[in-house]
Amino acid sequence: MPDSTNTRAMPRDAALRERAAAVIPNGMYGHQNVHVLPDNFPQFFSRGEGAHIWDVDGNEYIDYLCSYGPILLGHAHPGVDRAAAAELETSDCLNGPGEKMVELAELLVDITPWADWAWFAKNGTDATVYAATVARAATGRGAILRAGGAYHGSAPTWMGLERGSPADGTIEYSYNDLASVRAAIDAADGDFAGLMVSAFKHDVFIDQEMPTQEFAQGVRDLCDAHGAVLILDDVRGGFRLDIRGSWAPLGVDPDLSAYCKAIGNGYPISALLGRDSLAKTVGRVMATGSYWYSSGPMAAAVATITTMQETSGIAHIHAMGERLRNGLADRAAAHGLAIRQTGPVEMPLLIFDADDADAKADLFTLLEVPRVRMFSAELAKRGVYMHPFHNGFLSAALTKEDIDHTIAAGDEAFAAVRAQFSDDPTPETN
Ligand SMILES: Cc1ncc(COP(=O)(O)O)c(C=O)c1O
């Protein structure tokens, strides 16, 4: 278990940050830049094993971010690493793919009841952008509907050319709001090509929401009525919530489904799954990349999925998630703090009610969410890595001991927040 008492000094991290600032814009790009995180969060890491990670200064943490999702079975999983290494030694980068591509496509089609084919790339963005392209090519129309605030990748298709500029050809609706979907279809004025929907609502700073049955079935019916393509963005939820796809429990099947993150337990691979009706379109719409055929990550994906099946990995993650959620709720209540934990227990988000007034929905500005910032900083001091405002990701390597260590650290962290914000109302007086 991580040491809860050490000073967690970070001299190597500081030196690397200084060197990085000289040769990398902002010292770091994208959401992995820690400038929005509490000061004691390390920028650089050296190692991961199971549910634990170590920063470059040797400080150990129980990991509740899992590399923003890819780590599903735990870091450096021996079975996955062996499977990938065997391919890397022989057939990783040749003039065409190895056998593993077919094996992985067969496995995905087999476990996904509605899917007839699979297509592979490297990043979630590759898959979501290509899904939109396929929807447009198949329908001969242009408009892609997407939920306001939802993240589908950092390409111009979703974010415009610059952050804040509207993406061409997309029209926004509100998650779980069918009336807004109908309004977006009207706004498309006969040009409705496809509807992109994430497995659940997971914008930063606001409560996560699971899709209602009515909403999921409603978007399916509206796409059918208009001859448009329903695209499930399962990049974030895929393989953590349900091996068949995150909407399988709802009984609502998409036409295309984009995966990345957890599929290869950290090896770079993404996938688009689809129905026969779109196979011809995919066959003619060119998309490729230098490393989209490498077999190491494909072998890793086969090993990840089969290991999850054989070990009931999702059930274990769910049980650990419930233990964590119940334990933290209990400790927060004991300190008279009003918190909300939303979204699936496998991918939790914790919000302090008293932070609501100040929260700003912008990942890249300095955030006025002092209680949750302090809470996560106090956790980090005690060897628990939990992002303050991005949903967490739990791995199958977590043990009850990890969870109980986290709840004990949470107890002390809540106490620190209570002491600092002693004027906050307690839940009883709310
Ligand atoms: C729902 C969703 N879609 C797409 C993406 C983009 O994936 P990638 O960062 O692999 O391009 C992400 C990444 O966080 C995501 O969460």
The ligand as an SDF file (V2000), in Angstrom:
LIG
                    3D

 16 16  0  0  0  0  0  0  0  0999 V2000
  -16.4400    9.5630  -25.4070 C   0  0  0  0  0  0  0  0  0  0  0  0
  -15.1190    9.7880  -26.0930 C   0  0  0  0  0  0  0  0  0  0  0  0
  -15.0740    9.7860  -27.4320 N   0  0  0  0  0  0  0  0  0  0  0  0
  -13.9190    9.9850  -28.0990 C   0  0  0  0  0  0  0  0  0  0  0  0
  -12.7440   10.2210  -27.4270 C   0  0  0  0  0  0  0  0  0  0  0  0
  -11.4820   10.4570  -28.1820 C   0  0  0  0  0  0  0  0  0  0  0  0
  -10.6180    9.3810  -28.0340 O   0  0  0  0  0  0  0  0  0  0  0  0
   -9.0430    9.5510  -28.2920 P   0  0  0  0  0  0  0  0  0  0  0  0
   -8.5390   10.4930  -27.2280 O   0  0  0  0  0  0  0  0  0  0  0  0
   -8.4860    8.1800  -28.1700 O   0  0  0  0  0  0  0  0  0  0  0  0
   -8.8780   10.1000  -29.6710 O   0  0  0  0  0  0  0  0  0  0  0  0
  -12.7450   10.2340  -26.0290 C   0  0  0  0  0  0  0  0  0  0  0  0
  -11.5180   10.4840  -25.2800 C   0  0  0  0  0  0  0  0  0  0  0  0
  -11.5130   10.7860  -24.1160 O   0  0  0  0  0  0  0  0  0  0  0  0
  -13.9690   10.0140  -25.3430 C   0  0  0  0  0  0  0  0  0  0  0  0
  -14.0260   10.0080  -24.0030 O   0  0  0  0  0  0  0  0  0  0  0  0
  1  2  1  0
  2  3  1  0
  2 15  2  0
  3  4  2  0
  4  5  1  0
  5  6  1  0
  5 12  2  0
  6  7  1  0
  7  8  1  0
  8  9  2  0
  8 10  1  0
  8 11  1  0
 12 13  1  0
 12 15  1  0
 13 14  2  0
 15 16  1  0
M  END
$$$$
